[in-house]
């Protein structure tokens, strides 16, 4: 469920990164090159968000197996390598090195956790998990392509663009979930019901 919703959030943020940064930060002296740099850094870092979300799922499996040493080792290795990457590339890449270092560390951590988790679960379960994850990422990619295409066709107020594109991407993700017959699509119904109960 976490991965399912995270891919949706990622696709929305990726498509609307320019509009979100501009509407939040386009004030005072924060203009021009500063906004462009922030957009690029934000674009890179949200890639790491997908891998970061995987950590939660994989860590729960390891903790359920009463193993806390392997996650510690994995995090130590991943973040040392990520930190080293930042240190050795800061002069060439500037602030981009921090963004790429963050993505690299989260990717390595997810890979190492996946390797360790493979020892504690049946191969069938492991294959089903990553098959579903692949479908989520495929849906996210389709969402991004559709979102970027529509974004290039419209010329509206920034806030209206964010609202319209977000709605279209939510609808697209919902339809894709139905096409792929994913039970996670029921999350939309659960969230909607909770919102109605609060009212």
Helices and strands as residue ranges (DSSP letters): H 2-15, H 17-25, H 33-64, H 69-93, H 96-117, H 123-151, H 158-179, G 183-185, H 186-198
